[in-house]
Amino acid sequence: MNKAEKTIAQIIVDITHSKVDKVYDYRIPEALAGQVRVGTPVHVPFGRGNRETLGFVVGLSDHSSYDDLKEVADIAPDGAVADQTLVSLAAWMKHAYGGTMNQALKTVLPVKQKGKGKKTRTVTLAIGEEQAQELLMEMAQKRQTARARLLAAMIMTPVIEYSLLTEKVHVTRAVVRALEEKGILRVEEGAVYRDPLAAGESSSTSGAHYLRTREFYENTPEQESVLAAFDRHLRELDSRPMLIYGVTGSGKTQVYVEMIRRTVQRGEQAIVLIPEIALTYQVVSYFYGLFGGRVSILHSRLSAAERADQMQRARDGELDVMIGPRSALFTPFKHLGLIIIDEEHEPAYKSGQVPHYHARETAQKLSELTGARLVIGSATPSLEAFYRAQEGIYDLRIMEKRVEDRPLPKVKVLDLGEERRRGNRSLISDYLREAIEERLARGEQVILFLNRRGWAGFVTCRDCGHVIKCPHCDVALSVHRDGKMRCHYCGYETQSLHVCPECGSTHIGGLSVGTQQVEDELKVLFPEAGVLRMDADATRGKEGHGAVLSAFADGKAQILIGTQMIVKGHDFPLVTLVGVLMADMSLYASDYRSGERTFELLTQAAGRAGRGEREGEVVIQTFTPEHYAIVHAAHQDYDSFYKEEMAFRSMLGYPPACHMLAVQLSGEDETSLSVAADYLKKFTLRLSEKSEAFQIIGPSTPYIGKIKDVYRRNLYIKNESYEELIRMKDYLEEYIRINKGYDRIYTQFDFDPVES
């Protein structure tokens, strides 16, 4: 082994347990000299029994504190090799979000094994055409019929797939091999990557084709201003993330495309994050016409082999743009120049698995490690993003006009309480029914959005709309199976009510409304209209979303009904009416972000109407027309909403005014879990007793207190400083590690938790 080469590999073993979540030194044998690099997956002997275990190299050194070191056994075959950047990102994620280093590595390396890729063999004419013609005549004279037939085919097509020669030209492998041995032909073997867009291309309808070839407008002055700022960032090395706050229909996607085009021209690659699989098809169609086959996608409905192939194509430099939900952030581009996060406000950007990372912060760290530009955009930016823009941490760029100065849709807010008092208990108000009839008569389309987020937990009066809330936290109380209503943040509980305290009605309880129920009612009201449903049940399978969207774009249905997925980013010119059914459902979810979620959903829903040449209208049905989230959404007034919501967050100490750490504990023995949670709180109080900056809440039982016989408890810790909460997390992790009582307790940490 060359003396300049590092002889010690620092390795994290593939065991997801905090007790072994540390770096182990292994000697690199002579046989592997020069092959072991940072990020390489290796097999190593581990433990007293020297069981062969998978590990990842996270560092290299020329010395170790230990004398008797075990050796690396071999390099894991077909493993995904991380580069130094992704290993560094994993280390940061472990520090910032908790969990083990191994869990962080598995997150940034979502595909550990390459899929069994297809192999292709091609045959190439290895001599000039003139020489080939002479040989052809010679073969004909010698009556070498098969060889002559093969050479004639190769003269016509100098590069042919091997299978076509045997199947169409009808020559045997022996004939091909004979010409190969004489140097006349050259047989080459290579890999064929699975293309996740191929199925969509072959089965695409005219609706999908419409999306792919949609017209580009000349840039508006606002778009040009944003692009000029983007170029200025590059010239002046301004590394701040750029926040594009643009109303629905202002042309943010066209700005993204131009940013990507300029990035690709510089020889760099771009990652575009979108929150939903449903958006993948439309966004890819939009970009595909510009960048062709150098665009690809990643999402959870691809097979492991398809995902592995896209990662390999990125490594090999065959792609310029990767599009997908948050996991696409870890695409191993060698020259990453741009990261775009569209619909930045979406809760889907927060991981539900350990580590509970947020794509926005993780993308910012990745941009720091690579020098890539980070651009985030939304018509309704998250409070965290807009707060940072106000503080100057983000560069804020505003686009407040729609393309071609199209007006924002008219919005009508309907009081469902008044509708009920008139005797109409239908899901469709009289006004909305008449509005739908008008659109159908004019040959236009309608989207009906069922705001079902958060419906399962809260208790509401079906006559007046009153919701039972926690007196301490201003969030809805959740009904548990033991008949009690509880707050998930402070643990307050009370007995379930059977009479509304506001109006005295006995029609009080949980509310359950589904898209199937709405579809059935629509078919009765409008029997001649085509109705499509877009929800989790209707979009099962890889092509489910694309099929529904293409059918609607083709005009095969006049009404599209669905949940959150239909209001995010879709663009249908013939949609002139959007109806929001039960706007209150998300407003009273047991989540401090419920007002923000409601405002976002209503504003995004309103943005689907009137995106073509015809004027749009939005009808919002609600029991609480006076709530500030609904009032400001109706006026598309983000600034006013931000001020009111931030006042609420500041008063109660919620992010972004303050930061919150949720410690989530679970175990099979409820008594042991309660004891463990109480001891952890006592330790937390002891750590924070010298500082008034900490606020400890709980432990409390979440809405679902037991899953598959595993009990759950939550402990909340608040502090204005995120770094102070990280330090608290580190102390708690160490406390849990050294106390055997936590061996059977599973603990997770979640910063500024997001309800998805």
Number of C-alpha atoms within 10 A of each C-alpha: 13 9 7 7 12 19 21 22 27 21 25 24 25 19 16 14 15 16 12 15 17 14 16 19 22 23 20 24 16 10 10 13 14 13 10 22 19 20 23 22 27 23 20 23 18 15 9 6 7 10 11 14 16 19 25 28 25 25 20 19 13 12 13 16 7 8 7 9 14 16 16 22 18 17 18 18 11 12 15 19 22 23 16 17 16 23 22 17 20 25 17 17 27 20 18 23 21 24 24 25 29 23 22 25 25 17 20 21 23 17 19 16 16 18 17 13 14 10 10 14 14 16 22 19 22 17 14 11 14 10 10 18 15 10 17 21 13 13 17 14 11 10 11 12 14 17 20 21 16 20 23 18 16 21 18 10 12 17 17 17 15 18 15 13 19 15 10 8 14 13 17 14 12 9 14 22 14 13 18 17 10 9 12 19 21 18 18 12 12 10 11 12 19 18 15 20 16 11 11 17 12 8 11 14 16 13 18 24 17 15 22 19 14 11 9 9 10 11 16 17 11 21 24 13 14 21 18 11 15 18 14 12 17 12 9 8 11 14 17 19 25 23 25 24 21 22 23 26 26 24 21 23 16 17 19 22 16 14 20 25 18 14 20 19 9 11 11 20 24 27 26 25 27 25 23 20 20 22 20 21 24 21 20 23 22 23 23 19 15 14 18 14 15 16 23 24 25 25 19 12 14 14 15 16 17 23 24 24 23 24 26 19 20 22 16 12 15 15 21 25 30 24 25 25 23 25 19 22 25 19 24 23 25 15 18 23 22 24 26 25 26 22 23 25 23 21 17 19 23 22 19 15 12 18 26 23 24 21 23 23 13 19 26 18 17 24 20 14 14 14 15 23 27 24 25 25 25 23 27 29 23 20 20 12 23 22 17 16 18 11 10 11 15 21 21 20 20 17 22 15 20 19 21 14 11 17 16 22 23 16 19 16 19 20 18 28 20 14 20 16 11 9 8 14 14 12 18 23 20 12 12 23 15 11 18 23 14 13 18 16 9 8 11 18 24 26 26 27 27 23 25 21 21 18 21 16 22 25 26 24 24 21 21 22 20 18 24 24 21 22 11 12 17 16 24 26 31 27 23 18 10 8 11 14 26 26 26 26 24 19 18 16 15 13 12 19 16 13 14 22 14 12 12 13 14 14 14 23 20 16 15 11 16 13 21 15 11 19 19 11 15 19 13 9 13 15 10 10 15 15 20 20 20 22 20 13 11 15 16 12 11 17 15 17 23 22 19 20 22 21 16 22 24 16 15 15 16 23 26 22 22 24 18 18 18 24 22 20 25 18 18 19 17 23 26 24 28 31 29 24 23 21 27 28 25 23 28 28 26 27 24 23 21 22 22 21 24 23 27 25 23 25 26 25 27 30 26 29 31 26 25 17 12 15 17 24 21 29 22 26 25 23 25 21 19 12 13 16 27 26 17 20 24 22 16 25 16 19 12 15 20 21 11 13 18 18 13 16 17 13 11 15 18 19 21 19 20 17 20 25 22 19 22 20 22 24 22 17 13 16 11 16 23 19 12 21 26 15 12 20 21 13 15 20 16 11 14 15 11 9 10 8 12 21 16 18 16 19 23 22 21 20 19 15 16 16 10 6 11 14 21 26 24 24 24 23 21 23 21 18 14 17 12 15 20 18 13 17 24 15 15 18 17 11 14 20 15 11 9 10 13 19 14 14 19 15 20 18 24 25 24 19 23 18 16 14
